[in-house]
């Protein structure tokens, strides 16, 4: 799915919501499905990676040029990159995870 198709599909979901043809939960599901499809079919300057492991990173999907870059992006998006500045006693709260190409 290209970007224009994704935008059109999101617009269709919003239009159905505005017209009363869908409730909020249905609209959220449709928009999430569009985004998930777009992300997994993304054809840009990198690959699509999914984090697999502990919460809160598990299931996070990012676009990155490499697995190490994807790992850094996942940590940044989930706020887990700030954990490295915590005390040693709190450092075990950094989630353990791997990234895999989608």
VENQUI-V896034 format. One record per residue. SS is DSSP state (H for helix, E for strand, - for the rest). PSI is psi in degrees with one decimal (* if undefined). D_LAST is the distance of its C-alpha to the last C-alpha in Angstrom with 2 decimals. Layout:
SS:PSI:D_LAST
SS:PSI:D_LAST
//
This chain:
-:127.1:14.66
-:172.8:16.50
H:-43.5:17.95
H:-42.9:21.31
H:-41.2:20.09
H:-44.9:18.18
H:-42.6:21.42
H:-41.5:23.53
H:-38.0:21.70
H:-42.1:22.10
H:-40.7:25.71
H:-42.0:26.29
H:-42.8:25.20
H:-39.2:27.49
H:-43.0:30.27
H:-39.3:30.18
H:-47.5:30.47
H:-34.2:33.32
-:-4.7:35.10
-:11.5:34.98
-:-10.1:32.97
-:146.3:30.19
-:178.6:30.43
H:-42.8:28.40
H:-42.9:26.17
H:-41.9:25.37
H:-43.6:24.76
H:-43.4:22.40
H:-44.3:20.35
H:-44.8:20.34
H:-41.8:19.39
H:-40.4:16.54
H:-40.0:15.25
H:-48.1:15.68
H:-41.1:13.88
H:-43.9:10.83
H:-45.0:10.95
H:-47.0:11.70
H:-40.8:8.94
H:-18.5:6.14
-:8.5:8.69
-:135.2:9.83
-:75.8:11.84
-:-150.3:13.58
-:41.0:14.77
-:-176.2:11.65
E:163.6:7.97
E:129.3:5.59
E:147.3:5.44
E:135.3:6.32
E:135.5:9.82
E:116.6:11.18
E:-140.6:14.96
-:158.0:18.02
-:149.2:18.81
-:7.8:18.75
-:-21.9:15.43
-:127.3:13.61
-:-7.4:10.93
-:131.5:11.21
E:129.9:8.50
E:161.9:9.67
E:128.8:9.90
E:157.6:11.60
-:-16.1:13.13
-:166.9:12.50
H:-44.0:11.47
H:-38.9:15.00
H:-37.6:14.92
H:-41.3:11.82
H:-45.5:13.83
H:-40.7:16.85
H:-40.1:15.38
H:-47.8:14.26
H:-41.0:17.78
H:-44.1:19.39
H:-32.2:17.94
H:-1.0:18.93
-:2.1:22.26
H:-17.1:21.81
H:-24.3:22.72
H:-14.3:26.23
H:-22.5:26.61
H:-16.7:27.47
H:2.2:30.74
-:171.9:31.87
-:166.6:34.52
H:-35.3:33.98
H:-27.6:34.64
H:-5.2:31.74
H:-18.4:29.23
H:-1.5:27.92
H:-2.1:26.27
-:122.5:23.38
-:144.8:20.39
-:132.3:18.93
E:161.5:15.16
E:165.4:12.54
E:143.7:9.25
E:146.0:6.30
E:139.6:3.77
-:*:0.00
//
